[in-house]
Amino acid sequence: MNKIFELPLYPYARHADQDAATPARRRVVVIGAGPVGLAAAIDLGMQGIEVVVIDDNDKVSFGSRAICFAKRTLEIADRLGLGAPLVEKGVQWNVGKVFFDTRKVYEFNLLPEDGHRRPAFINLQQYYIEDHLVARLRALEAEGAPVSIRGGSRVSAIEDHADHVALTVSTPEGPYVLEADWVIACDGANSPTRQAMGLDFVGRVFEDNFLIADVIMDAEFPTERWFWFDPPFNRGQSALLHKQPDGVWRIDLQLGWDIDKDHEKKPENVIPRLKAMLGDDVDFSLEWVSIYTFQCRRMEKFRHNRVIFAGDSAHQVSPFGARGANSGLQDVDNLCWKLALVIKGAAPDSLLDSYDAERIHGADENILNSSRSTDFITPKSEISRVFRDAVLDLSEHHAFARPLVNSGRLSMPCRYDTSGLNGVDALPGGPDRTRPGAPCPDAPVGNGFLLDHLRQGFTLLGLNTDVADVNAGGIAARALPLRASGALVQRYLGGAESAVYLIRPDQHVAARWAAFDATAVRAALRRATGQA
Amino acid sequence: MDLILTPNLQKADDAYAALLAAHDGLTKAQSDALNARLILILINHIGDPQVLTQALEAAKPRA
């Protein structure tokens, strides 16, 4: 058993706030020390905002849980200062194979585009992500950033007082009241915060169960994603095999709806299923077994005055497509620069409503994609199974059917096409992929990469043209003049000779022009920060 | 482009007979699978989403 599960990383310790005569007031309280909550604390802490993370546990998550992390997540991790160790530890993969019955019917290659610092995907157990996030948060704390984490502490009541939020925090030594200007609830799909506030969480329940097992084995399987529809070892159901670091393999076996979960989870019932899949001669040991069901749903609104929901607490998807943790980190990326500007008084608090608009758009896209994958993997009627099997049959012989095979549409970063923060698209001939609202694609620049230069505040990228710093109401856009060549031309200029891009702190394009005009940039900067 | 709902087959009886012949000797399950494959092949051939929408509408059971 991996010792990382057992090590208390942030054990409960009494804090002076527990003995305060009147409740202490903190700028931001983050509820939940999962990947989303920890990333939020790091992002705000790096911007000098005081953050207290509260979690009822004191360890990383048990079992692999989220394992596929997309390029966009790694780019966000780079911005937060921990991309490199994640990529170094993670397993990179590009090839996926799809089997139907006993035949391989289809194979895909993610064919990563050249000129990006980060790969399309890595596989890494959630507990490693959390471990690295805690280490990063501790390092920031040691450098003097106003971030801290309180383990063994559970928020047991929450009261909105319009200009602040009062939290009752239960500890092994009794409860205390802690006030916060802002609360970010990152306490997962069953969010106690959401329940305590009586907020809705509606959507579709999928009547299915999946056995997930982390198996340690020395096996010959290649570093590929293998997905089976209706295999002999799991008739009428699906199966997934995916490699993780440390010789750990993730196996997902669909079990169907009407099962006895406790019975199926027992090793004496799990092991024969795995032997049927892997063969009798493969030696393996079980690290972790769980059975999950899922829903596709979201809250109607993610922002409730001073309590803001992020990650699974706000939206839940099926696991097909790796859209859970990846979208939670996009929530953080979207929220934290806005919240920091509001807290610093540089932007009106209505800027936070754009978090709602943009990330609800993202959640809806993820729910749509993951629901469709689930409908393909688990046909809901006789006729949908007939069509599903017909697609799989045809895909073996005819290329046209392969795009219809849906074993998960892998997470891509969201484009905020209709966002009210977007300014003009005034770059005739500019590439579609870098239109306002789009996340900036990486590109080589000098000995490094473009995204290395987009890690602090707003950037005004000038390609083959002069640009100067622009200020709007105390918010600056820093000039970044570059000579464009190679991928930069292809991804940012297209048919244009020169370009000026206003880029948000979360590396999404706010507006673009063919030439620099300070007045136009100032207007776009005001718009992108909710000042107009 | 619009869905063609006027006669468009050179030899209507031959086309109909070929469709039935394709199902000769098949079980109900095999026939259902063949129909599904045929529909998928044809919708890919059509390609145009507007024509597909019109076809789905035209094929709906009438109240």
Interface residues (C-beta under 8 A of the other chain):
Chain A: I383 V386 F387 D389 A390 V391 D393 L394 H398 F400 A401 L404
Chain B: D32 A33 A36 R37 I39 L40 I41 N44
